[in-house]
Amino acid sequence: MRMFPIAAAAALASAAVLTTAGSASASPDTSCMQSGISTLRSAGLLGAVAKNGVDLTYAVESLGVTVRPGADISGVPDPVPFSLLLADHRAGDSSLFVYPWC
């Protein structure tokens, strides 16, 4: 398993969260995050993803996740750490990925 520097993952997570903080009316999309957690739980993957992250290929091919048009994911670690995955879900329309359950 490839490891990604924690500082870089934290920076990516911060960027995803900060994109939602751009306006006073923006609030974290916690319903999307909860739906993602439920999806992982239903697939029996929550514990493994929380511990090891999620493989991008698996997310796209098996879970139906797509890259948001115009998003640059070149700096996203693979596997995606759980904390970054949750932050991206909370980013709503500013997320890097489009999740079919949101």
N, C-alpha and C positions, 0 to 999 in steps of 0.2 A: 504494500500500500504506500503510495506517495504521500509524504507529509508536506504541508504548506506552512510557511512561517506564521506563527500566531499573530504577529503584529500586522502582517499583510491581510490576513483573514479579518482581523478586527477593523482594519481600515475599510475593507469592502463592506462589512456589516454597517459600519458607521455611515458610509456613503449612502447605502440603501435607506437607512433610517433618516438621514438628513434630508433626502429628497422629499420626504413627506412633511418635513418641518418647514418647508419653504413659505408656507402661508399660514396665517393664524387659524384658518378654518380646516387645515389638513389634520387628520388624526390617523393614528395607526389602524390598519385594517386587521383588527384582531379576529373578526369573523372568518376572514380568509385563512389566517394562521390556525384557528381552531379547526377549520375544515381540513386543512392539510394534516394536522395531527390526527384527526379522525380517519383520514384516508390511510395514513401509515399504520395506525392501530388496526384498522380493518384488514389490511394486507399482512398483518403480523410482522411488520417491519419497524415499529416505533423504537423498540429497544436497540436494535442494530444500528438504525440511522442516528439515534441520539448518541450512541457510543462512537460510531465510525464514520458518520456522514453518509451521503447518498451519491452513488456513481451517476454522473451526468447521462451516460448512455442509457442506463437503466431507467432514469427518470423520464427520458424522452421516449424510449421505445416501449416501456412497459406501463408507465403511469400517464402518458399523454401530455407531459410538460413540453412547452415550446419556448423558444427564445423570443422575447418581445421584439417586434420589428424596430430596428434601429439601435438595439442594445448591443453594447460591446462587452462580450463575456470573456475576452482574452485573458483577463486577470483573475477569473473565477477559478478557485482550486477544484480539482477533481480527485477524490470525492469532495462534495460540498459539505463543509462542517454544519452540524445541526444548528448552531447559533446563527450562522449566515443564512441558512435556509429559512429559519423563522423570521429573521430581519427582512428578508426579501418578500416573504408573504405579507408582512405588515406594511410594506412600502406601497401596496395598492397599485394604482396605475403607473407608478414610477418604478415598479419592480423590474428586474432584469428578465424574469421569466413570466410566462402566462400559464396559470395553473387551471386545469379544466374544472376543478371543484370550487373555484372562487367566482 
